[in-house]
Amino acid sequence: MDGEQFKKASAELSEYIVNYLNNIRERRVLSNVEPGYLRSLLPEQLPDKPEKFSDILKDVEKFIMPGILRVIPYS
């Protein structure tokens, strides 16, 4: 990842975090998955080519976030 790619990826991540915090009350409070659910979703091998960072963030939302507990920041 070169400097410009890093700059773009960090902006995407920042936007994702801001969106998460702005919409946190719409998310589930408790996880709706069983322990170990993610293991069966992981590929057997690493990808041959790098994935776009935007695709990685989509995977975070689709696969990781269902296992995360919602924490509302104090205001």
Buried (B, 14 or more C-beta within 10 A) or exposed (E): EEEEEEEBBEEBBEEBEEEBEEEEEEBEEEBEEEEEEEEEEEEEEEEEEEEEBEEEBEEBEEBEBBBBEBEEEEE
